[in-house]
Structure formats: C-alpha cells, structure tokens
Amino acid sequence: MNSFPVVWTARGLRLLRMLVVAYGALAWSGVSSAADLPDFTALVERQAAAVVNISTTQAVHSGLPSLPGFSEADPMFDFFRRFIPGHPRIPRADPEGRSLGSGFLISADGYILTNAHVVDGADEILVRLVDKRELPARLIGADPRSDVALLKIDAQGLPHVVLGDPDRLKVGEWVVAIGSPFGFDHSVTAGIVSAKGRTLPDENFVPFIQTDVAINPGNSGGPLFNLRGEVVGINSQIYSRTGGFMGLSFSIPIDVAMAVQAELREAGRVRRGRIGVAIQEVSRELAESFGLPRAAGALVSSVEPGGPAAAAGVEQGDVIVRFGGRAVESSADLPRIVAAIRPGERVELEVVRGGKPRTLSVVLGEWQDDEAVPQARREQRPRGQPNRIGLVVSQPSAAQRRERGLEHGLLVERAQGPAARAEIQPGDVILAVVSGGRQTPLRTLEEFNRAVGGLKDGQSVTLLVRRGDGASYVSLRAGE
C-alpha cells in the first residue's frame, strides 16, 4: 500500500518534465514565428513621402435635397460615391461639393496616379504633399472604365514610388496600403493578397487584386505596396454591406494603370480594341456538349453582323481558346486581352469549332462606351404541357419571324422546372440544340421534340437561347 504513492509521484514527475519541455518548445516556436512576421517600418519610411492627399471642389446646383447629417466635406461621401455598388449619387445642397481621396507620385516632375472617381466632376483639384505643401493639380485625363486618372502638379525633385510587377505577386503574400481614410493622412494598413484576377460587375477590363488590407473611404487612389516597397496596385473598391471595411478590398494592378496613363498622356483617352462578339463562360456541361477536352475558353453566343469577328469568320458556337498568342482560360480573360490591343491591329485567334481547332485572323475595331443592347419585348401566352426540361414552345408566325429577324427557332411560351431554374423566360427563342460537338438549328416542333424527348432523368442538354439581340448557351438537366 505504501508503494503506490511513490510510483504515482514518479509518474507525475515524469509527466511534469514532459509538460515543461513541451511548453518550452511551444514558447520558442512562438518567439520564432513572431520574429518571422514582417516589419513594415522601413517600407513606410522610404515610401510614405510619395503618397499624397487629394481633395476636390465641385460647383453644384443649389436647391437640391441633402442627406441629413452629412455634407460633402465629410469623407463618408466618398463611400456613397463609390463603395456601394449601384448606389445612386447623393445630391448636394452646399454651393460647393468636396471629396477626398489619395494618390501617389510616379515621377519626380509631378505626375500623380489616383482613381477616376476621386476626381470625377472636379472643378478644382488640390494635392497635399507629406511636407504639408498644397499645390493645385490639373487633370491630364481620366478613364472611368478602369477607374484610373492621371494628374500633374508643377514641381520638381519630388519623391516618387518604385513600380513592381503584379504578375509576380502571389496569393498569401503580405501587402501594405498607405492613404487617407476618413481624412487621416498617411495611415498605414497591412494584410495579404487573398485572390488575383478578380472580375467585378461592370468592371470586365480590370483583373483586380483582392486583399484583406483595411481600406476605407479616403483610401481610394492610394498605392498598394509589396514587401520590397514596390507599388503593385491602386486601391479602388471595397465590398461592404455596412459602409465600413469587411475584409474584401480590390486594387487595380499597376501594369494596367500604367498602360492607361500612357494612353491618357498620348491621346487624352484610352483606345481599346473590340471584335464584336457576345461571350459566356464554358461550364463542364457546355464543354461536354461542344466536344471540348476541358472547361476553358470563351464561348461565342452571338456575333455582331458586319463586325470585326464576323468579317474574320467567327461563328456562333465557336470557343475562343487563344487570342493574340495568349491563352483564354475563362470568358473574363477575353475582354481584357482584346481591350489591351490597339484598334486597327491584325491579330490571330484560335477557336474550337465542332471539336476541331481553327486559326482565324481579325482586324480589331474600337470599343465605344455608349454601345448598348436593346431589350426584347416579351410575350406570355402560357398553353400546353411542359416537356422533359420544363418548356412549352411554339412555332413563330411569319409576322413574328419578320419582327424578330428570325431565320429559324421556336418561341418559349412557358418555362418551369429545369428551364425556369436555368432562367429561360417566356418570349425567349430556342435557336438550336447542341450535343456531341454539333449544333442543330431548330426549325420545327418535331425537331425539338425529337431532341429532348429521349432524354433520361439527369441527362443534360444544351440549348442556344436568344433574348433580344443577344444569345447565350444554356445547359440544363432533364427531370431535375
């Protein structure tokens, strides 16, 4: 009985020794990890002097209703102007409207990059340097599509940033922002790159760098640095449901911005190429239907009559996989690649048609921002019973074919089940069925019934659907 406490004590001592060793190792590991964390102080000391504060003044009409509790002198107005997607412009009641943002010097003779929305509509632009000097700036040019603006102040020997290569930037890499959030000059925030090549709604010319760096109203137009102290982006937007930072910030890659500013210096505007096609992403179902080895490329859903692509022989249903020697991995890649090429240049593109590659040559046209696609008038005449994919279709009359400019196709009368979930709507036109890499135009109800009648539950089919003047390929599964 007396030996039991002795044995227990010995075991307890051994356990205690193990715990002490483990704790020491953990503590040493923590010290080592802390020592590995980046030190941003040297970067900030070297680069902060090239970051500037930008304020603007705008003459506005009086007598408009105002937002209670706010004036445009409040930096929160920058949030209302830009950081809520789709939010209407807040009317101003003051005789002058003021906005606040950031920017950075890219040359010793006073050229400054910032966001186009920071200086949008400005009558006067004032730049405040780190040494407290305030200098008037003139707008060389602004490009709303990329949200890049180029300013010039009359000064020499100014500190300026060193430019980096966004292509070398890696997801997970540390980055630093310097700007004027809420008017607090030269505030520093840090985080990591959380994604690259992001496409945002209505922003298809910019492959945004996504970070978790804290960006708030007033940071717009400021630089994003890598740990080498090189500028890799311009802070442009945040995603927020509250107006404050929520962990998602988006920056314009500096190579995109520098290409834009070069155009602004040369011509005062940005000239972008276009080829005149509507495209969509290639899903796994679409890849299977078009006989592609993998889901990649940009699927041509419609070709503008008489446009550059039509003249080059591009057809509806082609999948563009290379353009100008660059691979097109997703549909979002193509507008950026095309827009980066000057109008009038001849470029080779590779398409997959019927499962086989073809090389075509196209002369680029010039993108016009006022291009618009008219909306179709929709007719709803529900009748009949839906088929295996939830559609009721009808043969268009001669008058309907003339009105819509149809050579073939069937009108959608009703859509439910799989068709409704695929967002097919009454008034759409089913132009063709795609299977095994072949596209079969639909001219009669019998052709359509044969194409979908033999489908088994879970089996997929791809339809070419026209709405208004545009068309897109839609994949759906029967019976689901």
N, C-alpha and C positions, 0 to 999 in steps of 0.2 A: 504493500500500500504506500510505503514511504518513497518508493522509487518513481511513482507516477508523476509527482510534481517536478522531479528533477528532469525526467525525459521531456515533459511538456515545456519546461523552461528552456532547455537546449533547442528544441524545435522553434520556440518563439524567438530565441536569439538569432538562429539562422534566418528565419523569416524577416526579422528586423534588419539584418545585414543586407539581405536581398533588396528590401524596400529602399534602404538608404542608397545602395548602388544604383538602383533604377531611377530614383528621384534625382540623383546627381547627374546621371546620363541625360535625363529629360531636361534638367535645368541647363546643362551645357548645350544641348541641342537647341533650346530656346534662345540662348545667347548667340549661338552661331547663326540661327535663322534671322534674328534681329540684325545682326551685323551684315547679312546679305541684302537687307532692304535698301532700296536706292536712296541716295542723298541728293535732293534737288537743289540744294543751296547754291552750288557753283553754277548750275544751269541758269538759275534765276538771276544771279549776279551778272552773268555775261549777257543775257538776252533781254532782260526786262526793259532796258533803255530803248529798245527798238519798238516797243509796244506803245500805242498811242490811244488816247481817248478821243472819240468823235462825237460832236454834238451838232445838231442841225436846227435851222429855223425855217418855218414854212408859213407863208402868208395864206390865211384861210378866210373863208366867208363867215361873217358873223350871223347870229340869229339861229344857229343850228342847235338842237338839243344836245346836252352834255351828259356824260356818265357821272352820276352822283358820286362825290367823294374823290374824284380823280381829275387831274389836269395833265396836259401832255408834258409838263415839266417833270412829272413823276416817271421814273424809269419803268414802272409797271406797264406803261403804254407800249413799250417795245414788245412785251408779251402779247398784248392784244393785237398788235400789228402783224406778228409773225408766228408766235409759238403755239397758237391754237389753229390747227389745220381747218380751213374753211370758215373761220370766224369772220364776220363782216367787219369792215373798217369802222372804228369808233368815231362818230362825228365829233368835231372840235367846237368849243364855244369861245375859246380865247382868240384875240386878234392874231396871235402867232402860235403856231404849233411847234413843239420842240421834241426831239427824240435823242436818244443816247445810245451809243454803241462803242465798239472797239475797232482797232485796225493795227497794222504793223508796217514798218518801213522796209521796202525791198531794195532800196538803193540809197547811196549817200547823198544824192541830189534831190530827195524829197518825194519819190513815188511811194504811194501807200496802197495796200490792198485792204479791202473790207467787204462787207456784204452789200449787195444792191439794195436790199430792203432797209438798210440803215440810212441810206441817203435818198431813198425814194421820195420824189416830190420836193426836195430841199431847195430853198431859195438861197440860203447861206449855209456853209459848212465850216465849222471851226475845229481845228485839231490842237489838242493839248499834249505837249511832249512831257517826258519824265522830268525835265528841268523846270517845269511849270510855265514854259513859254506857250502862248496861244497864238496860232497862226491861221489865217484864212486859207482854205483849200479850194481848188477848182476841180470840178468833175471832168475827168478825161473821157469816161464812158462807163456805162453800166449794162449788164446783161442779166435781165430778170430770169431767164431760163436756167442759168447756172447759179444765180444769186451772187455774182461777183461784180465788184465795182473797183475802178482804179481812180485814185485821187492824186493831186500834185500840190505840194507846198513849195514856196520859194525859200529854200535854204540849202546850204552846202555842208559837207563834212558830217553828216548825220550818222548815228549808229544804225545798222540795218541787220536783218536776220540772215542766217545761212539756210539755204534751201536743202531739203532732204529728198529721198526717193520713197514715195508711198508704196511702191511695189515691194520694197524690202521690209516693209512694216509687217509684223506677224501678230496674229491674234494671240492675246495674252501678254503682249509687250506693254511696258509702262509708258504712259504719255502724260504731258503736263499742259495745262491751259493757263494763259495769263490774259486778263481782261478787266472790264469794269462792271461787274454785276451790281445792279441797283445803284450805279454811280460810284462804287468804291474802287478807285483807280488801282491798277496793278495788283489785283487779287490773284492769288495762285491756287489752283486746284489740280489734283492728280488722280489718275486711275489707270485702267488698262484698256487696250483695244478689245472690244467684245465681238466684233464682226467686221468684215470688209465687203465692199462691193454691194452695199445695200441699195435697193431701189425703193424710193418712196413715191406715194401717189403724186402724179403730175410732175415728177422730177426725173424723167427717164434718161436724161443726158448726163447725170452725175452718179458715179458709183461711190456712194457715201461711205466714210469710215465711221463705224459705230463704236462708241466708247461709253464707259461709265463715269467719265470725268464730270464733276458737278458743273453744269452750265446753266446760267440763269439770265433773265433779261438784262441786257447791257454787255453780256459776253459776246454778242453777235459780232462777227467780223474779226474777232481776235484769233491769234495763232494757236495751233496745236503742235507741241514740240515732242520729238522723241528724246531719249536719254542722252543722245550725242549733242543735244542743243540745236538740232535742225528742225525747221518748220516742215511738217508733213501734211498739214491741213488747215483749213479756215473753219472755225466753229460757226455753224449756221443755224441749226434747228435742234429742238428737243421734242421728245414725246411726253406729253403731260396731260393728265385729266384734272389737275388742280391749279396749274399755272406755275407750280414750283418744280424743281428738279426731281425726277423719279427714276434715275438710273439709266436713261437712254438718251444719249446725245449724238448728233450727227455732224460730221465735218466734211467739207469739200476737199478732196485730195489736192495737194498743192500743184501737182503737174497739170491737172485740169484747170486750176485757177490761173496758172502762168500762161497756158495756151490761150485762155480767154483774154487776159490782159494784153498779150501780144497783138491779138486781133483788134482790141479796143484802141491801142496806140496807133496801129496802122490805118484802120478804117473807121474807127469810132463805133463800130458794131461788130457782131460776131456772125460770120458766114458759115452756115452748116450745110452739109450735104444731105440729100434725100433721094430715095429711089421710088417712092410711090407704092408702097405695099402696106397692107394691114397684116399683122402677125400675131401669133399666140404661142404660149408655152407648149412644148411637147411632153405630154404625160406618158406614163407607161402604156396606157390603153391606146393612145394615139400612135405611139411608136410601133405597137403591135399591128395596128390597122394599116399603117403606111409601110410596113416591112422594114423598119429600121432596127439595127442591131442593139441600140440603146436609146434611152430617152434624152436626146440632146438636139440642139439646133433651134431654129425659129421657123415655125410652120406658117406658110403664106396662106392666109384665109381669104384674101381678096387682093386684086391687082388693079391699080388705078388705070383706067383706059387712057392710052396715049402718054402715060408717064414713062420715066426712065426704065423702070423694071419691065414694063410691057414691051418697050422697044428692044430690050435685051433678050426677050423670050422667056422671062419668068412667068410661070403659070400658077394658078390657084392649086394648092395641094403640094407644091414644091416645099422641101425643107431645106432652108439655107444653113449650111454647116460651116462654111468658111467665107470670109469677105475680106478682100484686100490682103490676103495672106494670113489673116488672124482667125483663129478658131471661134466659132459661135457656139458656146456651150449651152446657153439659155436664150430665150427670146429677149431678155433685158440687155444682153450684150450687143445685139444688132444696132439699135438706135444710137448707142454711144460710138460704136465703130464707124458707122456711116456718117454721123454728125461731125466726127473729127476730121473727115476728108473734105477738102475744098470742093465746092461746086465746079463742074466742068471737067473734073479729072475722070479718066477711064480706069476702071477697077475690075479685076476678075473676081467672080464669086462662084462658089461650088454649091450645087444643090443636089438633093437626092430626089429623084422622080421615078416612081414605080419601082422603088427598091434599088435603083442604079444611080451612081454619081454622074453628074454632068457639070461641065465648066462653061460659064457664060461670061460675057463682058458687058459692063454697064457704064454709061456716062452719067455721073451724078448731076441731079438738079439742085436747086437751092431751097432750103427749108423756109417756109413762110409761117410766122406765128399765128396769123389770122385764119389758117386753114380750119375748117370745121366740117363735121359730118352731119348732115340733116337727119332728124329723127323721122322714123316711119309712122305713118298713121296705122293704128291697129284696129282691126275689125274682130268682133267677138260674136260668133254665131254658133254656140255650142249645139252639137247634134251628133247622133251616132254613138257607138260604143268604142272606148279606147282599145287599142291593140296591146300587144305584149309589153311595149315600152311606154304605154300611157298616152298615146297620141290618137287624136281624131283629125284626119286630114281630108282635104277635098281638092278636086281638080279646079284650077283657076279658070274663070271665064276669059273670053277673048279681050273684054274690056279691062279686066284685072291684069292680064298679061301686058297689055299696052301701057296701062297706068304705071305699073311697077317695072316695066322694061324687062320682062322675063322671057327667056327662051325656053326654059323648062322649070320644073319644080312643082311642089304641092303645098297648098296653104294649110297652116295649122289652125284648126278650128277650136281644139281644146287640148290642154296638156295637164296631166295629173300623174301621180306616182313617179316613176323614174324620170319621165320627161320634165315634170314640174320641178323636181329636185335639181335637174340639170339646167334650170332657169330658161327652158324653152317656153315661149308665150304664144297665145293666140295672135295671129297676124304675122308670125314668122313664116318663112318659106323654107321647106326642106328641099335643098337643091340636089343632093347626091348622098349615096351610101358608100362608105369606104371599108374595104375588107381585103386582107391579103395583099396590101400594097396597091390595089386597084380602086379607082374612083368611078362609080357608076352613076351617071346622071339619071334623075327620076323624071319621067315624062307622063307616066300613068299610075293610077292607083294600084293596078295589078303588079307593076314592078316593085312598088313599095311593099305591098302585102307579101310578095314572094321573098323579099329581102329580110323582113322581120318575122314572118310567120313561122319560120322553122327554128327560131331562137329558143334555147332552153333556159330555164331559170338560172340566173347568174352569168349567162353568156353575154359578152359585151358587143356593142355595135357602135360605129362612129358615123355621125351624120354631119353634113355640111349645111349649116343653118344661116340663112340670110335675114338680117334685120335692117331695114332702111337701105342705105347704100353700102353697108358693111356686111361681112360674113365671117363666120368662125366655125371651127370643127368642134363638135361636142360628142364625148364618149359617154354612154350610159349602159346599164346592165338590165337585162330583161327580168321582170318579175320581182325586182327588189323594191 
